C-alpha cells in the first residue's frame, strides 16, 4: 500500500490527498511528498518551487492564476485551518467555471492537488494559518491573473461562520479581479 491516498472530487484532475500518518505518544511523522509515490497514484509532477504564507482569520487570498507559466499546485495547511478553492478555467472543460473546495488543517493533514488551468484561493478559518504549496512552474509576476472571489456566476460557498463579508481581508489587487463573464471576453486563457 502506498503512503498517499488520492480522493477524486467533482472536477476531473482535482484531488484531495491523504497522507499516511504514523503517530504515537511522542507525536507523529508523515511524508508530505514523494515524487515516486505520487507517480504511482497517477500524479506525475515536477515541482520546482515551494511557497509558504501566514495569515490571520478572515484573510482571503485569491483567486489567482498565471496567464503564462500556468502552475499545478499541491497545497496544504500546516497550522490552523483554511477553506481552499480551485475554479476550473480550462477552455473546453466540461466543468469550466465550476469550483471545488476543501477544508485543510493541521489536524486533518489533507492536501489539495490542483492541476494547471485553475484559479486558486483560500480563506483562513482559524485565528491564524500557515499555508504551503508546491508549484510545477515558477512564479511570473508579469503573467498574474485573477478571478473575483465573489463572482455570483461561480458562486463559491465560502464557509463564513461568524464572519461577515465586511470582515474579510483581501489585498487591493484581489478585490479588483474580473468576473468569469468579463474574463471570457478576453483571450487570457489561451496559454492555460
N, C-alpha and C positions, 0 to 999 in steps of 0.2 A: 504494500500500500504506500502511496506517495505521501509526501509531507503537506500537500496543499489540496484542498477540495475546491473545485470550480463549480459555482452555482449559477445556472442560467437565469437571466432576467427577461423582461418582456421585450427587450431590444437585442437583436442579433449582434453578437460581438462584445456586449457589455456583460461583465460577470462580477459577482461577489466572490471573493476568495477567502476561504477559511484556512488559516494555518494550523498545523498540529502543534499544540502547546503541551510541554512537559512541565508539570508542576509538582512541588512537594512543600514541606514546611519551611523551606528556605526561600521560596518564591517560584519563579517559572523561567523556562528557556524556550525559545522558538526561533526558527529561521523565518525571516521576513521575505526573503527572495532567494531563489536558486535558479540560474539560467537553465540548467539541466532538468530540474524538477518541473519548472514552468513549461518547458518544451514538451515534456511527457504528457501534460494535460492540454496541449494544443495552443499554448501561449508562447510563441517563439519571438520574443522581442529582444532588441539590442539596446538596452538603456544606456544613455550617455551622460545624463545629468540628474543629480538629486537636488531637491529643494526642500526647505522647511520654513514654516511660518508659525507665529504665535499671535493669537488674537483673543480678545475678550468677548464676553457674552453679547450677542446681538450683532456681531460683525458679520456682514455678508460680503463675501469675495466672489466676484464673477458677474456674469457668466463669460468666461474667456475662451478664445481660440486664437490660432495663428493662421493668417491667410496664406502664408508660405511657411515652410518648416513645420507643417502640422505635426502635432505631438500625440502619441499614445501615452497614457499616464497610468501608473499604478499608485494609488493613493491610500493613505491610512492615517488615523488619528492616534498619536502616541500619548497624549494627555488630554483629558476631558472628553467632550462629545461634540460631534458635528453632524449636520444633515448634509450629505454630499449628493450632487445632482449632475447628471450628464444629459445633454439635449442633442438629439440626432440632427446633424446638419449635412449629412451625406446626400448629395444630389442623387435622385432616383431611388433612394432607400424607401422601402415600404413603411418605415417608421419615421420618415422625415418629419421634424418638428415635434416629435414625441419625447418625453423625458422619463428618466428612471432615477429614483433616489433611494438612498440607504443611510441609516444611522451608523456611523463609525465611531468607535470609542476605545479608550484604553482598556475597558473591561471586555468588550466583545472581540477585540483584536482583529476584526474583519478588515479586508482590503477591498477596494473597488478598482476593477480593471476597465479602463476607458480607451477604446481604440481611437485612431486618427479620425478626424471628421466630426468631432463633437465639441460643443461648448460645455465648459465645466465650471462649477462654482460650489461653494458651500456656505452654510450658515452655522455659527457657533451657538450651541445649545447650553453648554456648561459655563461656569463663571470665567473659565479660561480654557483655551485649547491650543495644543501644538499639533501641527499637521505636516506630514511629509509626503513627498511624491517623487517617483522616478519618472523620467521622460525619455522617449526614444529619439528625440532630436533636440537641438539646442534652442534656447530662448532667442527670439529675434524681435526686438522691440519695434522695428520698422514694420513688422508684419502683424502687429497686435490687432485683434478684432474682438468684438464682444456682442452679446445679446442681452437685451433688457431682462433683468432678473424677475420683473413683474409683468412680463408680456402676457396680456389677457388671452391671447390665442394659444400660447404654450400652456398657460395655466398651472404652473408648478404649485403644488400644495405644500408650501413651507410650513413646518410644524412650529407655529408661533408661540405656543404655550402661553406664558404670562407676558409676552412681548406684544407691542403694537407696531404697526408699520413705522410710526414715528420713532420708535426705539431702535430701529435697525441702523447700523453704522456701515455706510458704504463709502468708497473713495469717490471723489468728484467724477473721475473717469467712469467708474462703474454705474454711477447714477445717470449717465448720458448715453449709454449704448442704445442702438436702434432696436426696434421690434423685428420679429421674423418677417412680417409683411414688408417692412422697409428694407430688410436685407435681401429679400427676394428680387427687389428692383435693381440690385447691383450684380456685378459679376464676382463678388467676393469669394464664392465657393469653388471657383474653377480649379484651385490648387489643393483643396482639402482632400 
